[in-house]
Amino acid sequence: MPKLTIGRVAAAAGVNVETIRYYQRRRLLEEPAKPLGGYRHYPMEMVRRLRFIKRAQSLGFTLEDVAGLLQLNDSDACTKTRHLATRKLTLIEQKIHELAAIRDALAELVDQCNRKRKRGACPIIEILQTDSPVGPTARQTPRRLQESAKRYTFV
């Protein structure tokens, strides 16, 4: 079975050498013993494991989630993975909802600025100068934005 240096593993997996070292410190990857006066040699399996980690991260899984996924065995992997993925999907849908509310609030403020026509304070500056955090629900006017500012926070 061929053995690779850390640089070749990194290149094959499409990551930086420092990424491998970081994952080793996080105990997601094993660090092979270093022979006296030589280089550590990594098995080809390391490339597959790195790609697994990066693909899981691209789906929104944290490194803690990935560590759990790497520990699963075949008998319970699907059930536990499905549960983790369902929980992650719920969080993503919640984040999408929050981002849509932020988008709508900003669109409303931009629209208020467009209609302002040089009278009064800028609605965006006005909201940013309030003491309360903001992040309103969709389609609120700047006054209603200020009233609801206590309930929401931009993320």
N, C-alpha and C positions, 0 to 999 in steps of 0.2 A: 504494500500500500504506500503510495507516494506521500512524502512529508513536505510541508511548505514552510518557508520563513514567514514571519508576521507581515512583512511587506507584500509578499505574494498572496497571502490570504486576504489582506486588505484590498488589493487590486482586484482579485477574483470576485470579492463580495461587493465591490463598489463602495467601500468605506475608507476612512482614514485610519492609519495605524493607531492614532490616539483614541479613536472610537473603540477599537479592540481593547486597548488598555483600560479604558473607562468601564467597558462591560466586564472585564476581568475583575476590576475593583468592586463592581456591583454584584459579582458572583453569578453573572449570566453566562460567562464563558470560563472554562478552566484554563489556567496558565500552565503549560507544560514545563517540566523540569529543564533547567538549562545545563547542558553538558559542560564539563570543565573546559574552558577555553573555546567554547563553540557557541552556536546559535540555537535558540529554541526551535523546535520543529513541530508544526501543527498538522493534524490530520485533515484530509479533505472534508470531513464531516463539519469542521469548523466553518467552512464557507457556507454550507447549507444552514447551519445554526444562525450565522450572521444574517443571512437573507431572510430567515424566518423572523428574526427580531425586527429587522427593518420593515418587512411587510406588515407585521402586527402594529408597529408604530404608525405606519401610514394609514391604518384603519382606525387610529385614535387610541389604541391601547397604550397605557403607561408602561414604564419599565417594570413596575411592581406587578401589573397585570401579566406582562410577558414572563416574568419569573414564575408566576403561578401556572401559566400555560405550559412552560417547559417542564414542570414537575408532574404533569398529568400522565397517567398511564392509559393504555388502550381501553380498559374496561369502563372507565368513567369519564373519559376525555370529552365525548360528544355532549353529554348532559351538562358538565361543568362549563365547557366552552360556550355552549348555547346560552347558558345563564349569564355568563360574563358578557357575551356579545349583546344579549337583550338589554342588559343594564347599560352598556355603552351606547346602544342605539337610543335608549330613552334619554340619556344625558345629551346626546347630539341633537335630538329633536327639541329638547328644552333650550339648548343653546341657539338653535335656528330660530325658535320663537322669540327669544330675547333679542337676537340680532335684527330680526324683522321689526320689532318694536323700536329699536334704536334707529334703524333705517327710516322708518316712518316718521319718527320724531324729528330727525335731521331734515328730511324732505319738507316737513311742515315748516320748520324754521327757515329753510332756504326760501320756501314760497313766501313766507312772511317778509323776508328781506326783499324779495323781488317786488312785492306789493307796497312796501314801505314808502318809496319814492321821496326820500330825504326828509321825512318828518319823524321825530321821536328817536329813541335809542334803537340800536340794532338789536333785534330779538335774540340773535345768537349770543352776542356779548352779554345781554341782559340775563339770559339763562345761566351762562357760565359764571357770572358774578354773584349768583345767589349762594347763600351759605349751605344750602342743602344739596345732596347729590341728586342727579337727574338721570332719567332713563324712562321716559313716559310710555304709556300705551299709545296705540296708533291713533293718528289724526286728532291730536289735541292742539288747541291754540296755545300760543305762548303763555297766556294767563293761566289756562288750565294746566300747562306744563309746570308752571311754578307751583301751583297748588298740589300737584301730584308728585313733585320732586322728592318729597320726604319718603315716598314709598319705593322708589326705584334707584338703581345704581347702574352706571355704565360698567360693562365688563371689558 
